Each structure stands twice: as C-alpha cells, then as structure tokens.
Amino acid sequence: MLKAMVELRDRSLPEKKLERLKAFHMQAVEIALEAPYQAATWLATNAFRGGKVDLEPYASDIDAVTAETVRSVMERCLTPSHVAISIAGRPPDDESLSAIMRKEVT
C-alpha cells in the first residue's frame, strides 16, 4: 500500500484511469444505496455531520477530483509523522523497517 501511495505521489494518475475510478466509486455508492438500511445510514450520517444528504452534490465532488488532487493528498499523507504501519506476521528488525520507510516515503 505504501508503494502505491508513493507512486500516486510521484507520478500523475493517467486521466483515463482517474475517470474509471470515479465511475467505479459512483457506481459502488449507487449500488450500496439501493439497500434501505445502507441508504438510511448514509443519510443519517451525512445529516448528523452537517454533510450533503443529496447524491448530486456528492457526485459533483467526485467529478471534481483531478490527478493533481490525488497527488497532493498523497504528498500530505506521506509526511513521516502522518504514517502508521501495521505488520502482520514476522516483523522486520527496526533497522530494515527504518530503511524501507526512508526509501519509500522520502
């Protein structure tokens, strides 16, 4: 995951891939909202947080995402003080983990 984030920070996301990701996200939201309990949860959560309760403004926000937006977010996320890692299995020693972080994040 860290490698993918670094790639998104360092290389611009191709426009065609970005458009496919936006379409996928909107389709996933629309399908999820077909279930009444999901729709009620989404509506209540957004209303409670003062967010948008209509799908159209939400869709407009998704449509407004650009490759530069993605790159900028990844740049902010990859500030070492904002990164936390969970490791399943046998963890590397501290020195090799630090080397991985320095290589990938910087």
N, C-alpha and C positions, 0 to 999 in steps of 0.2 A: 504494500500500500504506500509506504514511504517513497519507493522508487517511482510509482505512478504520480504521486504528488509533485515530486521533483521534476518529472518530465512535463507536467502541466505548467509548472512554474517557468521552466526553461525554454519550452517550445510552444509556439502558438497552436492552439487546438484548431485543426482544419475546419473550415466553415461547414462543409458537408456533414462532418461528424457531429459538430455542435448542433446543427439543425435536427439530425436524427435523435440526439439525446434529448433535445427539448420536446420533440414529438413523442418520444417514449415516455417522458415524465408526465406530460399532459394526459396521455392515454392511460397510464397507470393510475393517475388521480381520478380520472373519469370512471374507470372500472371499479376502483375502490369505493367511490361514492355511490355506486349502484346498490351496495348493501346498506339497508336502512340504518343499522347501528353505526356503520362507518360514517355515513353522512351526518347523523346526529352528533357523533363525537367530533367530527371535523367542524361542524357549525358551532357547537358549544365551545370548543377550544378556541377557535378564532374570535368568537364573540367575547368570551371571557378575557382574552388577551388584548382586546381592542383592535383585532385584526380585521381583515376583509372577510366578509361572510358570503359574498357572491363569487362565483367561479370566474367570471370575466376579468376582474382586476387581477386575480391570481394568475390567469393565463397571460395577461399583458405583462406581468412581472417576469414570467418565464420567458416570454418572447423577447424581452428587453435584454436578456443575458447575452453578452458578447464574449468572444475569445479573450479579450483584454480583461473583462470582469473575472473570468476564471483564473487567468494568470495572476491578477492582482490578489485575489483571495488566497491562492496557493502561496504567494510570496509572503503574505501576512501570517498564514498558518505555519509556515516553515521557519518561523523565528524560534531558535532553540528553546527559549523559555516557554513557548506555547506547545511544545511537542511532548507527548507522553507515549510510552510504548509498553504494551503488554506482550509478554512472551509465553507461549505455551510450549511445554517440553523442556528440554535441557537448555538453560540459558547460556549464552556465550560469556566468557570472562569479561570483567569490566573494561579491560584494555581493548579487546576486539570490538566490543559494543561501542565504545567511545570512537574508535576508528571508523566504524560504519556510519555513525551519526555525523562525524566531521566530514566524511566523504560525501554523503548524500545531502545533508542539509546546507552545507556551505557552498 
